[in-house]
Amino acid sequence: MSGNRYTEEFRIEAVKQITERGYKPSEVAKRLGVTTNSLYNWKK
């Protein structure tokens, strides 16, 4: 694990891309360089 820290603003924006804009989690994860697991955890 790389141990990267992301700002709350970054996490919120990433989750919005899934919930509000309808992007697939895998697409967002690849584009932002994070794991899909991270996105699902941030969404919780």
Chimera marker file (.cmm) of the C-alpha trace (Angstrom):
<marker_set name="trace">
<marker id="1" x="0.000" y="0.000" z="0.000" r="1" g="1" b="0" radius="0.5"/>
<marker id="2" x="1.359" y="3.387" z="-0.943" r="1" g="1" b="0" radius="0.5"/>
<marker id="3" x="-0.133" y="5.243" z="2.032" r="1" g="1" b="0" radius="0.5"/>
<marker id="4" x="-1.249" y="8.229" z="-0.041" r="1" g="1" b="0" radius="0.5"/>
<marker id="5" x="-3.443" y="10.709" z="1.738" r="1" g="1" b="0" radius="0.5"/>
<marker id="6" x="-6.175" y="12.479" z="-0.147" r="1" g="1" b="0" radius="0.5"/>
<marker id="7" x="-7.903" y="15.652" z="0.924" r="1" g="1" b="0" radius="0.5"/>
<marker id="8" x="-11.544" y="15.475" z="1.906" r="1" g="1" b="0" radius="0.5"/>
<marker id="9" x="-12.347" y="17.738" z="-1.045" r="1" g="1" b="0" radius="0.5"/>
<marker id="10" x="-10.670" y="15.276" z="-3.439" r="1" g="1" b="0" radius="0.5"/>
<marker id="11" x="-12.603" y="12.360" z="-1.953" r="1" g="1" b="0" radius="0.5"/>
<marker id="12" x="-15.938" y="14.190" z="-2.106" r="1" g="1" b="0" radius="0.5"/>
<marker id="13" x="-15.366" y="15.149" z="-5.735" r="1" g="1" b="0" radius="0.5"/>
<marker id="14" x="-14.414" y="11.574" z="-6.639" r="1" g="1" b="0" radius="0.5"/>
<marker id="15" x="-17.588" y="10.200" z="-5.043" r="1" g="1" b="0" radius="0.5"/>
<marker id="16" x="-19.715" y="12.861" z="-6.768" r="1" g="1" b="0" radius="0.5"/>
<marker id="17" x="-18.424" y="11.650" z="-10.124" r="1" g="1" b="0" radius="0.5"/>
<marker id="18" x="-20.010" y="8.285" z="-9.338" r="1" g="1" b="0" radius="0.5"/>
<marker id="19" x="-23.177" y="9.332" z="-7.533" r="1" g="1" b="0" radius="0.5"/>
<marker id="20" x="-24.143" y="12.529" z="-9.352" r="1" g="1" b="0" radius="0.5"/>
<marker id="21" x="-22.553" y="12.252" z="-12.774" r="1" g="1" b="0" radius="0.5"/>
<marker id="22" x="-23.091" y="8.544" z="-13.334" r="1" g="1" b="0" radius="0.5"/>
<marker id="23" x="-19.535" y="7.477" z="-14.072" r="1" g="1" b="0" radius="0.5"/>
<marker id="24" x="-18.532" y="3.893" z="-13.354" r="1" g="1" b="0" radius="0.5"/>
<marker id="25" x="-16.339" y="3.488" z="-10.253" r="1" g="1" b="0" radius="0.5"/>
<marker id="26" x="-13.697" y="1.691" z="-12.309" r="1" g="1" b="0" radius="0.5"/>
<marker id="27" x="-13.492" y="4.623" z="-14.759" r="1" g="1" b="0" radius="0.5"/>
<marker id="28" x="-13.148" y="7.185" z="-11.980" r="1" g="1" b="0" radius="0.5"/>
<marker id="29" x="-10.566" y="5.095" z="-10.134" r="1" g="1" b="0" radius="0.5"/>
<marker id="30" x="-8.425" y="4.695" z="-13.246" r="1" g="1" b="0" radius="0.5"/>
<marker id="31" x="-8.655" y="8.383" z="-14.157" r="1" g="1" b="0" radius="0.5"/>
<marker id="32" x="-7.797" y="9.591" z="-10.651" r="1" g="1" b="0" radius="0.5"/>
<marker id="33" x="-5.189" y="6.944" z="-9.900" r="1" g="1" b="0" radius="0.5"/>
<marker id="34" x="-6.952" y="5.453" z="-6.880" r="1" g="1" b="0" radius="0.5"/>
<marker id="35" x="-8.358" y="2.004" z="-6.225" r="1" g="1" b="0" radius="0.5"/>
<marker id="36" x="-12.017" y="1.144" z="-6.634" r="1" g="1" b="0" radius="0.5"/>
<marker id="37" x="-11.903" y="-0.046" z="-3.009" r="1" g="1" b="0" radius="0.5"/>
<marker id="38" x="-10.940" y="3.464" z="-1.933" r="1" g="1" b="0" radius="0.5"/>
<marker id="39" x="-13.884" y="4.913" z="-3.827" r="1" g="1" b="0" radius="0.5"/>
<marker id="40" x="-16.320" y="2.491" z="-2.230" r="1" g="1" b="0" radius="0.5"/>
<marker id="41" x="-14.902" y="3.267" z="1.211" r="1" g="1" b="0" radius="0.5"/>
<marker id="42" x="-15.140" y="7.016" z="0.621" r="1" g="1" b="0" radius="0.5"/>
<marker id="43" x="-18.730" y="6.593" z="-0.514" r="1" g="1" b="0" radius="0.5"/>
<marker id="44" x="-19.708" y="4.985" z="2.810" r="1" g="1" b="0" radius="0.5"/>
<link id1="1" id2="2" r="1" g="1" b="0" radius="0.2"/>
<link id1="2" id2="3" r="1" g="1" b="0" radius="0.2"/>
<link id1="3" id2="4" r="1" g="1" b="0" radius="0.2"/>
<link id1="4" id2="5" r="1" g="1" b="0" radius="0.2"/>
<link id1="5" id2="6" r="1" g="1" b="0" radius="0.2"/>
<link id1="6" id2="7" r="1" g="1" b="0" radius="0.2"/>
<link id1="7" id2="8" r="1" g="1" b="0" radius="0.2"/>
<link id1="8" id2="9" r="1" g="1" b="0" radius="0.2"/>
<link id1="9" id2="10" r="1" g="1" b="0" radius="0.2"/>
<link id1="10" id2="11" r="1" g="1" b="0" radius="0.2"/>
<link id1="11" id2="12" r="1" g="1" b="0" radius="0.2"/>
<link id1="12" id2="13" r="1" g="1" b="0" radius="0.2"/>
<link id1="13" id2="14" r="1" g="1" b="0" radius="0.2"/>
<link id1="14" id2="15" r="1" g="1" b="0" radius="0.2"/>
<link id1="15" id2="16" r="1" g="1" b="0" radius="0.2"/>
<link id1="16" id2="17" r="1" g="1" b="0" radius="0.2"/>
<link id1="17" id2="18" r="1" g="1" b="0" radius="0.2"/>
<link id1="18" id2="19" r="1" g="1" b="0" radius="0.2"/>
<link id1="19" id2="20" r="1" g="1" b="0" radius="0.2"/>
<link id1="20" id2="21" r="1" g="1" b="0" radius="0.2"/>
<link id1="21" id2="22" r="1" g="1" b="0" radius="0.2"/>
<link id1="22" id2="23" r="1" g="1" b="0" radius="0.2"/>
<link id1="23" id2="24" r="1" g="1" b="0" radius="0.2"/>
<link id1="24" id2="25" r="1" g="1" b="0" radius="0.2"/>
<link id1="25" id2="26" r="1" g="1" b="0" radius="0.2"/>
<link id1="26" id2="27" r="1" g="1" b="0" radius="0.2"/>
<link id1="27" id2="28" r="1" g="1" b="0" radius="0.2"/>
<link id1="28" id2="29" r="1" g="1" b="0" radius="0.2"/>
<link id1="29" id2="30" r="1" g="1" b="0" radius="0.2"/>
<link id1="30" id2="31" r="1" g="1" b="0" radius="0.2"/>
<link id1="31" id2="32" r="1" g="1" b="0" radius="0.2"/>
<link id1="32" id2="33" r="1" g="1" b="0" radius="0.2"/>
<link id1="33" id2="34" r="1" g="1" b="0" radius="0.2"/>
<link id1="34" id2="35" r="1" g="1" b="0" radius="0.2"/>
<link id1="35" id2="36" r="1" g="1" b="0" radius="0.2"/>
<link id1="36" id2="37" r="1" g="1" b="0" radius="0.2"/>
<link id1="37" id2="38" r="1" g="1" b="0" radius="0.2"/>
<link id1="38" id2="39" r="1" g="1" b="0" radius="0.2"/>
<link id1="39" id2="40" r="1" g="1" b="0" radius="0.2"/>
<link id1="40" id2="41" r="1" g="1" b="0" radius="0.2"/>
<link id1="41" id2="42" r="1" g="1" b="0" radius="0.2"/>
<link id1="42" id2="43" r="1" g="1" b="0" radius="0.2"/>
<link id1="43" id2="44" r="1" g="1" b="0" radius="0.2"/>
</marker_set>
